[in-house]
């Protein structure tokens, strides 16, 4: 009599009875995973993406700039120039594009005053990164969000929000408010956007 746990060699020509397999439904996931593991894990490169950071800014007929466009990198960015070269205009453009009030810039009370002298309209735009762990509604916005604000001489504004594919997804300021709230961008907070007059 074989000991418990030992195996008995089979006689040639004889086969051990095979275990009956359960039918598997390919449409059903039979693996039981913890709840926190059921969601797709972020890829390694996504940890290095900072959703909500500014990738590019462009201005047209805005303050002293007829046209200006440049990209930001993922590290510290410094804008250097002589007095009157338009450094503050860049910060003001960011503030106004992301829904800030004219009074937040300490420059004036009406956005029409930011239009370049002799022009009838100004256009400012900010491109935000929407990749990484803090991305907002990636299916709607894609990997980047382009926010554009057009200002006419009457002080009226028109917003446009486009996704990474260049498709317009909204023209409402409320949408911008939702986006910057998600990214915790506080354009009216001096701790975030500090101009010279407030600093004094």
MOLIN-V301895 format. One record per residue. RES is the residue in one letter. PSI is psi in whole degrees, -180 to 180 (NA if undefined). OMEGA is omega in radians with two decimals (none if undefined). NEAR is the number of other C-alpha atoms within 8 Angstrom. Layout:
RES PSI OMEGA NEAR
RES PSI OMEGA NEAR
//
This chain:
X 124 -3.11 2
X 146 3.11 6
X 157 3.12 5
X 134 3.12 4
X -14 3.13 4
X 164 -3.14 6
X 145 3.13 5
X 121 -3.13 5
X 142 -3.13 4
X 150 3.12 7
X 136 3.12 5
X 136 -3.12 4
X -12 3.11 4
X 142 -3.13 6
X 139 3.08 5
X 142 3.13 5
X 129 -3.14 4
X 146 3.10 4
X 142 3.14 4
X 127 -3.14 4
X 142 3.08 4
X 142 3.05 4
X 137 -3.10 4
X 126 3.06 4
X 116 -3.08 5
X -20 -3.10 5
X -4 -3.09 4
X 131 3.09 5
X 110 -3.05 5
X -7 3.14 4
X 132 3.12 4
X 108 -3.13 4
X 153 3.04 6
X 152 -3.07 6
X -42 -3.09 6
X -13 -3.14 5
X -5 -3.10 8
X -28 3.12 7
X 149 -3.12 6
X 129 -3.13 5
X 140 3.12 5
X 144 3.07 7
X 157 -3.06 6
X -39 -3.10 6
X -20 -3.14 6
X -24 3.12 10
X -21 -3.09 10
X 1 3.09 7
X 137 -3.12 9
X 93 3.12 13
X 137 3.14 13
X -9 3.10 12
X 152 -3.12 8
X 127 3.13 10
X -35 -3.08 12
X 151 3.04 11
X 143 3.07 13
X 141 3.12 11
X 147 3.12 15
X 125 -3.12 11
X 44 -3.08 14
X 117 -3.11 16
X -120 -3.09 11
X -4 -3.06 9
X 122 2.99 11
X -44 3.02 10
X 133 3.11 9
X 132 3.10 8
X 133 3.06 8
X 161 -3.10 7
X 150 3.01 7
X 151 3.03 8
X 179 -3.05 7
X -8 -3.11 7
X -157 3.13 4
X 131 3.12 5
X 134 3.12 6
X 129 3.09 4
X 116 -3.03 5
X 138 3.11 5
X 168 3.12 7
X 167 3.06 5
X 133 3.14 5
X 5 -3.12 5
X -11 3.07 7
X 23 3.12 11
X -46 -3.14 10
X -28 3.13 7
X -34 3.13 10
X -46 3.12 8
X -39 3.11 9
X -38 3.12 9
X -41 3.10 12
X -45 -3.13 11
X -48 -3.07 15
X -36 3.14 11
X -38 -3.11 13
X 21 2.99 12
X 7 -3.14 10
X 158 3.13 10
X 157 3.11 10
X -35 -3.13 12
X -22 -3.14 9
X -21 -3.13 10
X -11 -3.08 10
X 22 3.14 9
X -46 -3.08 7
X 180 -3.12 9
X -6 -3.12 6
X 131 -3.07 8
X -21 -3.13 11
X -21 -3.14 11
X -13 3.13 7
X -11 3.12 8
X 136 -3.13 16
X 142 -3.09 13
X 130 3.12 5
X -6 3.14 4
X 157 -3.10 8
X -14 -3.09 7
X 153 3.12 10
X 151 3.12 15
X 127 3.13 12
X 144 -3.07 14
X 146 3.10 14
X 131 3.09 15
X 121 -3.12 12
X 143 3.03 14
X 139 3.10 13
X 44 3.08 16
X 152 3.11 12
X -173 -3.03 11
X -25 -3.08 10
X 17 -3.14 10
X 149 -3.13 10
X 126 3.02 8
X 66 -3.04 7
X -29 3.14 9
X -31 -3.13 5
X -43 -3.01 7
X -23 -3.08 14
X -156 -3.03 12
X -7 3.11 10
X 157 -3.13 12
X 123 3.12 14
X 118 3.12 13
X 125 -3.11 15
X 139 3.08 12
X 124 3.07 13
X 133 -3.10 11
X 129 3.10 14
X 175 -3.02 12
X -18 3.11 9
X -3 -3.13 5
X 11 3.12 9
X 146 -3.11 8
X 148 3.05 8
X 125 -3.11 8
X 148 3.02 11
X 131 3.09 12
X 121 -3.13 13
X 148 3.12 14
X -176 -3.10 15
X -20 3.11 11
X 2 3.13 6
X 8 -3.14 6
X 135 3.10 7
X 123 -3.12 9
X -18 3.13 9
X 157 3.04 8
X 24 -3.09 10
X 138 3.07 8
X -29 3.11 8
X -35 3.11 6
X -41 3.09 9
X -42 3.12 12
X -39 3.12 10
X -40 -3.12 8
X -50 -3.09 9
X -27 3.05 12
X -39 3.11 9
X -41 -3.13 8
X -2 -3.14 9
X 43 3.06 6
X 117 -3.07 9
X 86 -3.04 9
X -22 3.13 12
X 2 -3.12 10
X 121 -3.14 8
X -23 3.10 9
X -18 3.13 5
X -47 3.14 9
X 100 -3.08 11
X 113 3.11 9
X 173 -3.02 10
X -42 -3.08 6
X -41 3.12 6
X -36 -3.13 8
X -30 3.14 6
X NA none 4
//
